[in-house]
């Protein structure tokens, strides 16, 4: 009996126009945590989908514990002993934990037995979870535990985890890592997909690195530096954003004691948020999703109005002004949700240009839209930001997420905002395009604009921000210069313990 | 297995041709229906679609009726379509039509028997205001209390019908009418009469207003920024808010506009073709206009054509009742079928059919 659990030889999968995986080979040993590392779009997801039976490879073969492994559907993969925790959860909010777990099982046991087993497994692996809780009331971290426990109940021999830490606070990450180490000690192999290098160095035994669908190398993370792995991962194909030594100008945006009651059933109230932003400055706001990011963007864009005196633009109070008035005054914004919020799905790119640019770009006269001019503006955005699309007549929903993101960001940047508020600027965008969006933001700041970047990607925030603050349950930690921060402090800020941490630093 | 697959973007061809296909399917199934009722399908279809315009004996009478019937349908449907584009569902145009007629007629009758040339414009303004005010009830309830405008506007139709009955037999009753219900006859009062502008065409001021509304709505929706905002509100409400559109104002505008146009249509009808306010003065134009709006794809030009087509089925339907003794309900069913098939074929604008072999289990 060999020590290899899963052996992959020459796996190739091509989609029209793109080779997602090109002759990928590697082995996963029994009882190891194996990292699969690569940028967005490097082919990690396609590869694990083949292992899990969601996608059939064009070429190549796999063997699982010596036997051939070619699952045609996930249930076959599960039978062989492969389990997977997806990045996006498939849970029903209105059902409780046990019911959700039962829905994902081939032969669920009786509800009472299941609840008992969930309790056993959750205690055994240090993942506290009450089977009777409604999933709608759980945090992202707890939802992930539901998915993990669902997998563990099937006694998997290989557990695949797709970007598990993207929704977790640093403290929750530690709990997860303990669980994974325990599983490893019991002989379960784990295929751990991530692009976070420090995590991989802390957790994984081996790492396979994909770039443009190819296996470009394997390393032992603990013996490599993060820098070495990053270089393998990205190659040197794109320029990193220029360093930012900017002269800061006057205060452009002054937010004082901004509060907003909870909107809707799942909203987060904003509580007493204050910060100042100077010309030329980039303020990065981190935090786990759902801690008030959307609400803050909407309170700044003017979609939600807040108490008089809470938002001042260039010294003038705009808190009671709607989006159009704020836009005319120079405050522009780009929400996270592209389809339906930043853009109307069934409208063309030209029409979506008019959506925010009508007044600043003088696309109307006497209330009548000049469609020729509007199309010209859309074409400029498409060209400047390299949006891949047949033309401005195409409906927004026909664009890929990354391309639409480029269009939405470009639409705001090309209107020369004085203050730009942007939520998740590079979400779902490939690395080269992400770099160009970040560069465009930095260029805008260099021209004297003030920018608020709300993002879940800490690396991104560290790269482009001058100061960093974190949102937690609708509160904002006092923003601090990025140069002074380390990972532990950021984690504490995101966890909401800012008061303690300031005291700690002062000692 | 047949699956529906979402198209990457709406099909232009289907947008254009689905109304034609719907008309065709309605003719086929309607023909079958008439056949089952014992009439010859071909004769029934011909009576409905062809005879009103070209029959040697009836055409002279029924041809002008085309514009008389199409006028109010188009005028009301134009107003409704703008609201529908924004996702605001005014189902109560029938009630606004009645209130417009009552207010328009009432404002005129207050000055009876004045022959001032200002009487008719005054009545028009009163008609617009009556319909607008009636539509403001669901609008204000919706924006203030979040009620559903579909239910409120629909319910108000029945309230308006009761007011109409009381007007016709009470406060607007003709004092010289020997106790019969119904207002004075406007056909006998020059200053207030909305007569034919060109003899034997059916063209009256209401039809002129309908044509103007078509052109204005076309420009408004395709070129004006507020028209763009209305469309945006319907397509993506969150994006509209992000763009700076005030949702409350859109609701007030759309319901107000559709109410005012329906009210004007009612006033034109009462002073013209109907001639008076009577208990059963309303002929269902307000409801049929909903079909017209959808049949015309909420597009002003489409509504113009759909209004004419619908008017044709009205006139042809009456003719078919008369000539082939088909029941009136069958004609209404036939008209309803048109909307049904339109909505059904509409699916293919956004979806396409994919045939896939069933995978071996």
HADDOCK unambig.tbl for C-alpha pairs under 7 A between the chains (distance, minus, plus):
assign (segid A and resid 303 and name CA) (segid B and resid 241 and name CA) 6.21 0.50 0.50
assign (segid A and resid 303 and name CA) (segid B and resid 242 and name CA) 6.00 0.50 0.50
assign (segid A and resid 322 and name CA) (segid B and resid 244 and name CA) 6.24 0.50 0.50
assign (segid A and resid 323 and name CA) (segid B and resid 242 and name CA) 6.51 0.50 0.50
assign (segid A and resid 323 and name CA) (segid B and resid 243 and name CA) 6.51 0.50 0.50
assign (segid A and resid 323 and name CA) (segid B and resid 244 and name CA) 4.63 0.50 0.50
assign (segid A and resid 324 and name CA) (segid B and resid 243 and name CA) 6.86 0.50 0.50
assign (segid A and resid 324 and name CA) (segid B and resid 244 and name CA) 4.95 0.50 0.50
assign (segid A and resid 340 and name CA) (segid B and resid 236 and name CA) 5.33 0.50 0.50
assign (segid A and resid 340 and name CA) (segid B and resid 238 and name CA) 6.15 0.50 0.50
assign (segid A and resid 340 and name CA) (segid B and resid 239 and name CA) 5.60 0.50 0.50
assign (segid A and resid 341 and name CA) (segid B and resid 238 and name CA) 5.01 0.50 0.50
assign (segid A and resid 341 and name CA) (segid B and resid 239 and name CA) 4.12 0.50 0.50
assign (segid A and resid 341 and name CA) (segid B and resid 242 and name CA) 6.75 0.50 0.50
assign (segid A and resid 342 and name CA) (segid B and resid 239 and name CA) 5.70 0.50 0.50
assign (segid A and resid 343 and name CA) (segid B and resid 239 and name CA) 5.92 0.50 0.50
assign (segid A and resid 344 and name CA) (segid B and resid 235 and name CA) 6.35 0.50 0.50
assign (segid A and resid 344 and name CA) (segid B and resid 236 and name CA) 5.32 0.50 0.50
assign (segid A and resid 344 and name CA) (segid B and resid 239 and name CA) 6.08 0.50 0.50
assign (segid A and resid 346 and name CA) (segid B and resid 235 and name CA) 6.99 0.50 0.50
assign (segid A and resid 355 and name CA) (segid B and resid 243 and name CA) 5.51 0.50 0.50
assign (segid A and resid 356 and name CA) (segid B and resid 243 and name CA) 5.40 0.50 0.50
assign (segid A and resid 367 and name CA) (segid B and resid 224 and name CA) 5.53 0.50 0.50
assign (segid A and resid 367 and name CA) (segid B and resid 225 and name CA) 5.50 0.50 0.50
assign (segid A and resid 368 and name CA) (segid B and resid 223 and name CA) 5.25 0.50 0.50
assign (segid A and resid 368 and name CA) (segid B and resid 224 and name CA) 4.30 0.50 0.50
assign (segid A and resid 368 and name CA) (segid B and resid 225 and name CA) 5.89 0.50 0.50
assign (segid A and resid 369 and name CA) (segid B and resid 223 and name CA) 5.21 0.50 0.50
assign (segid A and resid 369 and name CA) (segid B and resid 224 and name CA) 5.71 0.50 0.50
assign (segid A and resid 369 and name CA) (segid B and resid 225 and name CA) 5.94 0.50 0.50
assign (segid A and resid 395 and name CA) (segid B and resid 9 and name CA) 6.07 0.50 0.50
assign (segid A and resid 397 and name CA) (segid B and resid 8 and name CA) 6.99 0.50 0.50
assign (segid A and resid 398 and name CA) (segid B and resid 8 and name CA) 5.09 0.50 0.50
assign (segid A and resid 398 and name CA) (segid B and resid 9 and name CA) 6.18 0.50 0.50
